[in-house]
C-alpha cells in the first residue's frame, strides 16, 4: 500500500494536468481541476495519517534498492507539506473558476497549474538530490508559463527576471550536486547523511555554501530576493496566490532538509551564517513592504520578511526553534495565499490594486473587509490567530539561547508588519474611494461571489482554527522537528535497518 500511497499525490496532479489539457477549450477543464485538487487532498490526508500512525514511509521505485534507485520518502514534515499544498491547490482551483479568463484556460492554464503542483509535491516527497533538481525544473518551467500567461509587457519583464535568477540558482544547485556526488559517490539523502561524515569537512562546507545560495534564491532570502517582488504582482491573482503560498516554501523546505540531514558537520559556521541571513531577510523584507503602495507588492515584500522567520528556526537549530519553523511554514502558506486572493477580489470590485487609488471597501464590501482582517492580523502576529503562536515559539527559542538582538528584531519586524497591514486597511478599506464610488460585492454575479469568497473564507477559517486550537498543530510540528534533529527513523525507512 505504501508503494502506491507515496506517489499517489504526484500521479493525481499529473493525471489532472493531462485531463485538463484535453478539456481546455470547454468549461469541463475547471471542474476537473477542482476535482483533481480534492483528490490530492484526500491522498495527502491518507499519507499524513499513515505517517502519524506508523512513522516514516519510504518506497523504492521500480524495486531498485536505495541508494541506487529512485526513492520516495515521507516523514512528518513531508506529509504535512503535501497536505498543505493540496489545501492551497483546492482553494486556488475554486477561486480560478472566476478569476482565470477563458483565453488563459484555452492556452493551458489548468495544465500548467497542476504540473506546478506535481513539481511541488515531488520536491516534498523525493529522497534523492538529483530528483529534487528534476522537480525544481518542473516547477520552474510551469511557473514561468503561468507567470507570462497573458503576454503583458510587465509580465514579460517579470518573467525574464524570474527565470534568469532561477536559472542561476539551478546552475549552482546542479554544480553542488556534481561536487557532492564526486566527494561521496551518492545522491540519496539518507545515504549522504553518513557519507559526508567521512569526507573532507572543509570541502563539504564549501559545497554547503553552494546549496545555501542555490536554495536561497528559490527561498528568496537576503540578498537574493529581489526577483520576487518584481514578479509576483504581475500574473493573474490565482497564479500570484499559489506562487506566494508555495514556491518559496519549497526553497525553505530544501534548506530545512539539507541543513539538518546532510550539512551538519560545521553547524557553528553554516547555521551561524543562516542566522544573520534570517535577520537580514526579516528586516529588509518588512522595510521594502513599508515603502510600497500596491496591494500585491506590499504582500510580496512580506513574503520575503516572513521567510526570514522560517530560516531563523533552522538557524537556531533547537527542537523548539525547528518546531516554530515548521509551524510557521504551515501558517504562512495559508495566510499569504489568502491575502493574495483577497487582493484579487479588491481589484475586481474597486478597480485596481494601488491602495492610493482605491477605497471604500469596508463600506461597500464588509464581508471582504472581515475576511481580510483575519489573515492580515494573523500575518502581523495578533493573538489568538495562528501567526501569534508561530512568532511566539520562535521568539521564545531565541530568548532561550539568550539571543536578545534576534528576539528584538523578530518582535520589531512584527510591529512593522502591523504598520503595513493597517496601511492597506486605512487606505483600501476604510478611506472613501477617490472616484466617489462605493465598491460592492453585489456588482459581481452570484456565481462569481461564491467561487471567489468561499476559498477565502475556507482559508480564513483554517487560520482561526489553528489559532484557537494550536496544541495539536504544535505537537505535529514538534514531531517533525524531532525527526529533523534525529533522522534515525528516516534512515531506517530508506536504507533499512533498526529504527
KABELWO-V551661 format. One record per pair of residues at least 6 apart in sequence whose C-alpha atoms are under 8 Angstrom apart, sorted by the first residue. I is the first residue (numbers start at 1). J is the second residue. If there is no record, write none. Layout:
i | j
I | J
I | J
//
This chain:
i | j
2 | 57
2 | 58
2 | 59
3 | 58
3 | 59
3 | 60
3 | 61
5 | 43
5 | 46
5 | 47
6 | 47
6 | 57
6 | 58
6 | 59
6 | 72
6 | 73
6 | 74
6 | 125
7 | 72
8 | 40
8 | 43
9 | 40
9 | 41
9 | 43
9 | 44
9 | 82
9 | 118
9 | 121
10 | 118
10 | 119
10 | 121
10 | 122
11 | 118
12 | 36
12 | 39
12 | 40
13 | 36
13 | 37
13 | 40
13 | 114
13 | 115
13 | 117
13 | 118
14 | 114
14 | 115
14 | 118
16 | 32
16 | 33
16 | 36
16 | 111
16 | 114
17 | 33
17 | 110
17 | 111
17 | 112
17 | 113
17 | 114
17 | 115
18 | 111
19 | 29
19 | 32
19 | 111
20 | 28
20 | 29
20 | 30
20 | 32
20 | 33
20 | 108
20 | 110
20 | 111
21 | 29
21 | 108
21 | 110
21 | 111
22 | 29
23 | 29
24 | 105
24 | 106
24 | 107
24 | 108
24 | 110
25 | 105
25 | 106
26 | 106
29 | 105
29 | 110
30 | 93
30 | 96
30 | 97
30 | 110
33 | 93
33 | 110
33 | 114
34 | 90
34 | 93
34 | 94
37 | 86
37 | 87
37 | 89
37 | 90
37 | 93
38 | 86
38 | 90
40 | 86
41 | 83
41 | 86
41 | 87
41 | 90
44 | 79
44 | 82
44 | 83
44 | 86
45 | 83
47 | 79
48 | 76
48 | 79
48 | 80
48 | 83
51 | 57
51 | 74
51 | 75
51 | 76
51 | 79
52 | 76
55 | 75
55 | 76
55 | 489
56 | 73
56 | 74
56 | 75
56 | 76
56 | 489
56 | 490
56 | 493
57 | 73
57 | 74
57 | 75
57 | 493
58 | 71
58 | 72
58 | 73
58 | 74
58 | 493
58 | 494
59 | 71
59 | 72
59 | 73
59 | 494
60 | 66
60 | 69
60 | 70
60 | 71
60 | 72
61 | 69
61 | 70
61 | 71
61 | 72
62 | 69
62 | 70
63 | 69
64 | 70
66 | 188
66 | 494
66 | 495
67 | 186
67 | 187
67 | 188
67 | 191
67 | 495
68 | 188
70 | 127
70 | 128
70 | 131
71 | 126
71 | 127
71 | 128
71 | 188
71 | 494
72 | 125
72 | 126
72 | 127
73 | 125
73 | 126
73 | 127
73 | 494
74 | 124
74 | 125
75 | 480
75 | 483
75 | 490
76 | 476
76 | 479
76 | 480
76 | 483
77 | 326
77 | 477
77 | 480
77 | 481
78 | 124
78 | 125
79 | 124
79 | 125
81 | 124
81 | 330
82 | 121
82 | 124
84 | 330
84 | 333
84 | 334
85 | 117
85 | 120
85 | 121
85 | 246
88 | 242
88 | 245
88 | 333
88 | 334
88 | 337
89 | 117
89 | 242
91 | 455
91 | 456
91 | 458
91 | 459
92 | 238
92 | 241
92 | 242
92 | 455
93 | 238
94 | 451
94 | 452
94 | 455
95 | 238
95 | 341
95 | 451
95 | 452
95 | 453
95 | 454
95 | 455
96 | 238
96 | 451
96 | 452
97 | 451
98 | 448
98 | 451
98 | 452
99 | 236
99 | 237
99 | 238
99 | 344
99 | 452
100 | 236
100 | 238
104 | 149
104 | 150
109 | 146
109 | 149
112 | 142
112 | 143
112 | 145
112 | 146
113 | 142
113 | 143
113 | 146
115 | 138
115 | 139
115 | 142
116 | 138
116 | 139
116 | 142
116 | 143
117 | 139
119 | 135
119 | 136
119 | 137
119 | 138
119 | 139
120 | 135
120 | 136
120 | 139
120 | 246
120 | 247
120 | 250
122 | 132
122 | 135
123 | 131
123 | 132
123 | 135
123 | 136
123 | 250
124 | 250
124 | 253
126 | 132
127 | 188
127 | 189
127 | 190
128 | 187
128 | 188
128 | 189
128 | 190
129 | 177
129 | 187
129 | 188
129 | 189
130 | 177
130 | 187
133 | 170
133 | 173
133 | 174
140 | 163
140 | 166
143 | 243
144 | 159
144 | 162
144 | 163
146 | 235
146 | 239
147 | 155
147 | 158
147 | 159
147 | 231
147 | 234
147 | 235
147 | 239
148 | 155
148 | 156
148 | 159
148 | 235
149 | 155
149 | 235
150 | 235
154 | 234
155 | 231
155 | 234
155 | 235
158 | 227
158 | 230
158 | 231
158 | 234
159 | 231
161 | 227
161 | 230
161 | 231
162 | 227
162 | 228
162 | 231
165 | 217
165 | 227
166 | 217
166 | 218
168 | 214
169 | 213
169 | 214
169 | 215
169 | 217
169 | 218
170 | 214
171 | 214
172 | 210
172 | 211
172 | 213
172 | 214
173 | 210
173 | 211
173 | 214
173 | 215
175 | 210
176 | 207
176 | 208
176 | 210
176 | 211
177 | 187
179 | 207
180 | 186
180 | 187
180 | 204
180 | 207
181 | 187
183 | 199
184 | 192
184 | 195
184 | 196
184 | 199
186 | 192
186 | 195
189 | 261
189 | 262
190 | 261
190 | 490
190 | 491
190 | 494
190 | 495
191 | 491
191 | 495
192 | 262
193 | 261
193 | 262
196 | 204
196 | 262
196 | 263
197 | 265
201 | 265
201 | 266
204 | 263
204 | 265
205 | 263
205 | 265
205 | 266
205 | 270
208 | 263
208 | 270
209 | 270
212 | 255
215 | 251
215 | 252
215 | 254
215 | 255
216 | 222
216 | 224
216 | 251
216 | 252
216 | 255
217 | 224
217 | 225
217 | 251
218 | 247
218 | 248
218 | 250
218 | 251
219 | 225
219 | 247
219 | 248
219 | 249
219 | 250
219 | 251
219 | 252
219 | 307
220 | 226
220 | 227
220 | 228
220 | 248
220 | 304
220 | 307
221 | 277
221 | 278
221 | 281
221 | 304
221 | 307
221 | 308
222 | 277
222 | 278
222 | 280
222 | 281
222 | 284
223 | 281
225 | 304
228 | 300
228 | 301
229 | 297
229 | 300
229 | 301
232 | 240
232 | 243
232 | 244
232 | 296
232 | 297
232 | 300
233 | 240
233 | 296
233 | 297
233 | 300
234 | 240
237 | 340
237 | 341
237 | 343
237 | 344
238 | 340
238 | 341
238 | 344
240 | 337
240 | 340
241 | 336
241 | 337
241 | 338
241 | 339
241 | 340
241 | 341
242 | 337
244 | 300
244 | 303
244 | 333
244 | 336
244 | 337
244 | 340
245 | 332
245 | 333
245 | 334
245 | 335
245 | 336
245 | 337
246 | 333
248 | 307
249 | 307
249 | 329
249 | 333
252 | 307
252 | 310
252 | 311
256 | 314
257 | 484
259 | 314
260 | 484
260 | 485
261 | 484
261 | 485
261 | 487
271 | 314
271 | 315
271 | 316
271 | 317
272 | 315
273 | 315
274 | 311
274 | 312
274 | 314
274 | 315
275 | 311
275 | 312
275 | 315
275 | 316
277 | 308
277 | 311
278 | 307
278 | 308
278 | 309
278 | 310
278 | 311
278 | 312
278 | 315
279 | 308
279 | 309
279 | 312
279 | 406
279 | 409
279 | 410
280 | 308
281 | 304
281 | 305
281 | 307
281 | 308
282 | 304
282 | 305
282 | 306
282 | 307
282 | 308
282 | 309
282 | 410
282 | 413
283 | 305
283 | 409
283 | 413
284 | 305
285 | 301
285 | 302
285 | 303
285 | 304
285 | 305
285 | 306
286 | 301
286 | 302
286 | 304
286 | 305
286 | 413
286 | 416
286 | 417
287 | 416
288 | 298
288 | 301
289 | 297
289 | 298
289 | 299
289 | 300
289 | 301
289 | 302
289 | 420
290 | 298
290 | 416
290 | 419
290 | 420
292 | 298
293 | 354
293 | 355
293 | 356
294 | 353
294 | 354
294 | 355
295 | 343
295 | 353
295 | 354
295 | 355
295 | 424
296 | 340
296 | 343
296 | 353
298 | 420
299 | 336
299 | 339
299 | 340
302 | 417
303 | 336
305 | 413
306 | 332
309 | 325
309 | 328
309 | 391
309 | 394
309 | 410
310 | 324
310 | 325
310 | 326
310 | 328
310 | 329
311 | 325
312 | 321
312 | 325
312 | 394
313 | 321
313 | 322
313 | 323
313 | 324
313 | 325
313 | 394
314 | 321
314 | 322
314 | 325
316 | 322
316 | 397
316 | 398
318 | 397
319 | 478
319 | 481
319 | 482
319 | 485
320 | 393
320 | 394
320 | 397
320 | 478
320 | 481
321 | 393
321 | 394
321 | 397
321 | 398
322 | 478
322 | 481
323 | 393
323 | 474
323 | 477
323 | 478
323 | 479
323 | 480
323 | 481
324 | 390
324 | 391
324 | 393
324 | 394
324 | 477
325 | 390
325 | 394
326 | 477
326 | 480
326 | 481
327 | 390
327 | 473
327 | 474
327 | 477
328 | 387
328 | 390
328 | 391
331 | 386
331 | 387
331 | 390
331 | 463
332 | 379
332 | 387
334 | 459
334 | 462
334 | 463
335 | 375
335 | 376
335 | 378
335 | 379
335 | 459
335 | 460
335 | 463
336 | 375
336 | 379
338 | 375
338 | 456
338 | 459
338 | 460
339 | 372
339 | 375
339 | 376
341 | 452
341 | 456
342 | 368
342 | 371
342 | 372
342 | 456
343 | 353
345 | 452
346 | 352
346 | 353
346 | 361
347 | 353
349 | 439
349 | 440
349 | 441
349 | 443
349 | 444
350 | 358
350 | 359
350 | 361
350 | 439
350 | 440
351 | 358
352 | 358
355 | 424
355 | 427
355 | 428
356 | 427
356 | 428
357 | 433
357 | 434
358 | 427
358 | 428
358 | 432
358 | 433
358 | 434
359 | 427
359 | 428
359 | 429
359 | 430
359 | 431
359 | 432
359 | 433
359 | 434
359 | 438
359 | 439
360 | 428
360 | 429
360 | 430
360 | 431
360 | 432
360 | 433
360 | 437
360 | 438
360 | 439
361 | 368
361 | 369
361 | 428
361 | 429
361 | 430
361 | 438
361 | 439
361 | 440
362 | 368
362 | 369
362 | 429
362 | 430
363 | 429
363 | 430
363 | 438
363 | 439
364 | 438
364 | 439
364 | 440
364 | 441
365 | 439
365 | 440
365 | 441
368 | 453
369 | 429
371 | 456
371 | 457
371 | 460
374 | 385
374 | 460
374 | 463
374 | 464
375 | 460
375 | 463
376 | 421
377 | 385
377 | 387
377 | 418
377 | 421
378 | 385
378 | 386
378 | 387
378 | 388
378 | 463
379 | 387
379 | 417
380 | 387
380 | 388
380 | 414
380 | 415
380 | 417
380 | 418
380 | 421
381 | 387
381 | 388
381 | 389
381 | 390
381 | 391
381 | 414
382 | 388
383 | 389
383 | 467
384 | 464
384 | 467
384 | 468
385 | 463
385 | 464
385 | 466
385 | 467
385 | 468
386 | 463
386 | 464
386 | 466
386 | 467
386 | 468
386 | 470
387 | 467
388 | 467
389 | 467
389 | 470
391 | 410
395 | 407
395 | 410
395 | 411
396 | 407
398 | 404
398 | 406
398 | 407
399 | 407
432 | 438
433 | 439
441 | 449
466 | 473
483 | 489
483 | 490
488 | 499
489 | 499
491 | 499
492 | 498
492 | 499
493 | 499
//
